[in-house]
Amino acid sequence: MAEVLGTDLSTLSFAELGLRARIALMRTMTPAAARWIAEAPLTLPGRPPRLPAADMSHTLPWEGRGPREWRVYTRRQVDPRMPFLLRAVVPDARPYEQVVDAAFQTFLNRLPDPGSRADYARSIERGALSVEVVLRAIAASAEAQAREEEVRLVCAAIP
């Protein structure tokens, strides 16, 4: 750490150490990562752009009828008081290949390999997995966890 910050750590105050570490981190971030962190939440009609930090409505089971969608809200894990921001909306409908693509793009910032896309889509089609289970599995993967985000999934009627 001292090599990155370029100084003897024992001579720095805690605040100065934190500031230097943040500056060093910002210098090493890729431009895409910096843009993603600074990105504003989605604003879509009929969908709240933020969830309060203490909102637990995502735990309520879906009881509605008709077409539905999964709203993906995220926040960085560093501050539990921050609200969750709307990052994506994934329809719970066919073609399931597009659902899998949207989940990978949302949580991993890439498209799935063709085998994974076909396996997940076939499993949803057969009823072996639900769209919710697939979303949660991808969000819980080691690759997604490396992004250090908390995720809230909200199932709701399409407005």
RODO-2510 file (C-alpha; in nm, 4 decimals, decimal comma):
residues 159
     n   res          X          Y          Z
     1     m     0,0000     0,0000     0,0000
     2     a     0,2852     0,2371     0,0783
     3     e     0,4215     0,1873    -0,2752
     4     v     0,0848     0,2838    -0,4253
     5     l     0,0457     0,5920    -0,2056
     6     g     0,4121     0,6867    -0,2341
     7     t     0,4752     0,7675     0,1316
     8     d     0,5362     0,6251     0,4770
     9     l     0,1899     0,5328     0,6087
    10     s     0,2824     0,5884     0,9735
    11     t     0,3169     0,9640     0,9141
    12     l    -0,0345     1,0107     0,7703
    13     s    -0,3549     1,0899     0,9582
    14     f    -0,6451     0,8548     0,9001
    15     a    -0,8291     1,1160     0,6901
    16     e    -0,5242     1,1858     0,4734
    17     l    -0,4638     0,8143     0,4275
    18     g    -0,8244     0,7675     0,3154
    19     l    -0,8045     1,0583     0,0723
    20     r    -0,4794     0,9334    -0,0798
    21     a    -0,6192     0,5822    -0,1135
    22     r    -0,9297     0,7143    -0,2898
    23     i    -0,7192     0,9201    -0,5314
    24     a    -0,4979     0,6181    -0,6045
    25     l    -0,8063     0,4050    -0,6685
    26     m    -0,9576     0,6612    -0,9052
    27     r    -0,6307     0,6732    -1,1016
    28     t    -0,6267     0,2961    -1,1478
    29     m    -0,9928     0,2575    -1,2471
    30     t    -1,0733     0,1992    -1,6074
    31     p    -1,2776     0,4760    -1,7689
    32     a    -1,5708     0,2337    -1,8089
    33     a    -1,5720     0,1504    -1,4355
    34     a    -1,5563     0,5178    -1,3392
    35     r    -1,8474     0,6002    -1,5747
    36     w    -2,0501     0,3103    -1,4354
    37     i    -2,0023     0,4227    -1,0740
    38     a    -2,0975     0,7814    -1,1563
    39     e    -2,3926     0,6780    -1,3739
    40     a    -2,7346     0,8053    -1,2728
    41     p    -3,0177     0,5570    -1,2157
    42     l    -3,2532     0,4705    -1,4981
    43     t    -3,5599     0,6879    -1,5221
    44     l    -3,8466     0,4992    -1,6769
    45     p    -4,2155     0,5973    -1,6590
    46     g    -4,4053     0,4102    -1,3884
    47     r    -4,0906     0,2753    -1,2217
    48     p    -3,9350     0,4383    -0,9146
    49     p    -3,5692     0,5278    -0,9866
    50     r    -3,4674     0,4672    -0,6226
    51     l    -3,5521     0,2357    -0,3338
    52     p    -3,4861     0,3557     0,0203
    53     a    -3,2022     0,1749     0,1947
    54     a    -3,4420     0,0052     0,4384
    55     d    -3,7008    -0,0970     0,1747
    56     m    -3,7725    -0,4682     0,2070
    57     s    -4,0646    -0,4829    -0,0409
    58     h    -3,8486    -0,7006    -0,2643
    59     t    -3,9169    -0,9878    -0,0260
    60     l    -4,2927    -0,9837    -0,0908
    61     p    -4,4104    -1,2641    -0,3224
    62     w    -4,5655    -1,1765    -0,6580
    63     e    -4,9436    -1,1959    -0,6330
    64     g    -5,0477    -1,0063    -0,9438
    65     r    -5,1768    -1,1226    -1,2784
    66     g    -5,0669    -1,0363    -1,6274
    67     p    -4,7286    -0,9448    -1,7684
    68     r    -4,4583    -0,8742    -1,5146
    69     e    -4,0995    -0,7567    -1,5060
    70     w    -3,8008    -0,7694    -1,2744
    71     r    -3,6600    -0,4342    -1,1692
    72     v    -3,2944    -0,4542    -1,0706
    73     y    -3,1840    -0,2007    -0,8090
    74     t    -2,8230    -0,1849    -0,6934
    75     r    -2,5974     0,0104    -0,4607
    76     r    -2,2289    -0,0066    -0,3771
    77     q    -2,1642    -0,2061    -0,0599
    78     v    -1,9597     0,0703     0,0997
    79     d    -2,2514     0,2655     0,2478
    80     p    -2,5613     0,0860     0,3774
    81     r    -2,7454     0,4196     0,4080
    82     m    -2,7341     0,4819     0,0322
    83     p    -3,0546     0,4202    -0,1626
    84     f    -3,0732     0,1445    -0,4218
    85     l    -3,0742     0,2823    -0,7775
    86     l    -3,2694     0,1339    -1,0670
    87     r    -3,0122    -0,0190    -1,3054
    88     a    -3,2164    -0,2453    -1,5313
    89     v    -3,5607    -0,3803    -1,6105
    90     v    -3,5805    -0,7434    -1,7230
    91     p    -3,9114    -0,8745    -1,8618
    92     d    -4,0372    -1,2057    -1,7296
    93     a    -4,1399    -1,3298    -2,0748
    94     r    -4,0295    -1,5123    -2,3864
    95     p    -3,7863    -1,5210    -2,5625
    96     y    -3,5900    -1,6337    -2,2597
    97     e    -3,2589    -1,5990    -2,4442
    98     q    -3,3114    -1,2211    -2,4223
    99     v    -3,3848    -1,2499    -2,0494
   100     v    -3,0569    -1,4369    -1,9969
   101     d    -2,8679    -1,1818    -2,2101
   102     a    -3,0171    -0,8948    -2,0064
   103     a    -2,9258    -1,0642    -1,6766
   104     f    -2,5638    -1,1208    -1,7817
   105     q    -2,5340    -0,7657    -1,9166
   106     t    -2,6819    -0,6205    -1,5968
   107     f    -2,4818    -0,8185    -1,3411
   108     l    -2,1616    -0,9076    -1,5290
   109     n    -2,1400    -0,6324    -1,7915
   110     r    -2,1020    -0,8883    -2,0695
   111     l    -2,3050    -1,1325    -2,2761
   112     p    -2,3196    -1,5014    -2,1796
   113     d    -2,1387    -1,7680    -2,3751
   114     p    -2,3762    -1,9514    -2,6146
   115     g    -2,3856    -2,2656    -2,3975
   116     s    -2,4895    -2,0788    -2,0820
   117     r    -2,7502    -1,8799    -2,2736
   118     a    -2,9045    -2,1979    -2,4166
   119     d    -2,8929    -2,3887    -2,0833
   120     y    -3,0561    -2,1114    -1,8801
   121     a    -3,3182    -2,0386    -2,1493
   122     r    -3,4069    -2,4102    -2,1843
   123     s    -3,4344    -2,4487    -1,8056
   124     i    -3,6721    -2,1528    -1,7814
   125     e    -3,8757    -2,2785    -2,0774
   126     r    -3,9147    -2,6262    -1,9210
   127     g    -4,0051    -2,4775    -1,5823
   128     a    -3,6996    -2,6216    -1,4078
   129     l    -3,5896    -2,2671    -1,3172
   130     s    -3,7790    -1,9417    -1,2865
   131     v    -3,6560    -1,6079    -1,4171
   132     e    -3,6103    -1,5009    -1,0535
   133     v    -3,3845    -1,7994    -0,9779
   134     v    -3,1717    -1,7271    -1,2851
   135     l    -3,1399    -1,3572    -1,1941
   136     r    -3,0428    -1,4421    -0,8357
   137     a    -2,7942    -1,7100    -0,9472
   138     i    -2,6151    -1,4730    -1,1837
   139     a    -2,6182    -1,1934    -0,9239
   140     a    -2,4682    -1,4328    -0,6661
   141     s    -2,1888    -1,5568    -0,8949
   142     a    -1,8283    -1,4886    -0,7961
   143     e    -1,7862    -1,2648    -1,1012
   144     a    -2,0848    -1,0493    -0,9995
   145     q    -1,9789    -1,0424    -0,6332
   146     a    -1,6433    -0,8958    -0,7385
   147     r    -1,8328    -0,5797    -0,8400
   148     e    -1,9125    -0,5244    -0,4694
   149     e    -2,2775    -0,4347    -0,5129
   150     e    -2,5885    -0,5152    -0,3188
   151     v    -2,8847    -0,6097    -0,5343
   152     r    -3,2596    -0,5782    -0,4799
   153     l    -3,4917    -0,7499    -0,7246
   154     v    -3,8491    -0,6214    -0,7405
   155     c    -4,1131    -0,8124    -0,9340
   156     a    -4,3891    -0,5832    -1,0567
   157     a    -4,6548    -0,5447    -1,3219
   158     i    -4,5374    -0,3822    -1,6424
   159     p    -4,6725    -0,0259    -1,6327
***
